[in-house]
Amino acid sequence: MIDRREIRGNFTLIDGVILKSGRLAFCALFDAAWDQGVKVAVLLYCDLDGTWTRGPDFNLEPVSIAESTSNHSNVWLLGREGEIVRTDHGESIQFVDETQSVPGPFRKIRNIKDGLFVLGEDRSVWKRSSVSWMRLGSPGHGPTIQVDEFNEDAVLQAAIDETEVAFGIAGVNSESICLVGTGGRIWMWDDNNWFQ
């Protein structure tokens, strides 16, 4: 257990999720290490009674967190450069994927009914299958492609309008995904194409 004052003075909360168990889970930066140029992130939990506990530390710059559907105490963590880790009962960290599979940098990770999805800073959306990633394209950036290992030549790129940035991803299932971004923009995926 840790004191709330320790949270305020030492950590920057990056993203949070409400677990089905009723706990809140946050990925956070440990400020003292970050100030020295060292990327030390930590998993923090808050119970309904206001009790805070500290989970494991990990060596990446966290950008997002999502609940695992297989176990209500497990979470997925996403690092800016594509690192993806999964906790095991809220304690240990297992690295699932490295940057070779999906190019970063990233903004969000979400567990949507039938898959794990990540949102890139270039508005690219990737869905994880059991062994590989599938790129659902980016709004205005080309078709869906399947990749076993990321190959730059396989991704069709178009000029990115820097004013159109996506910050969030949500959905009902892999056939109905929604991105939200700057200027009130909303992009929808209909299992085939993106539209605004």
Disulfide bonds with the S-S distance in Angstrom:
none
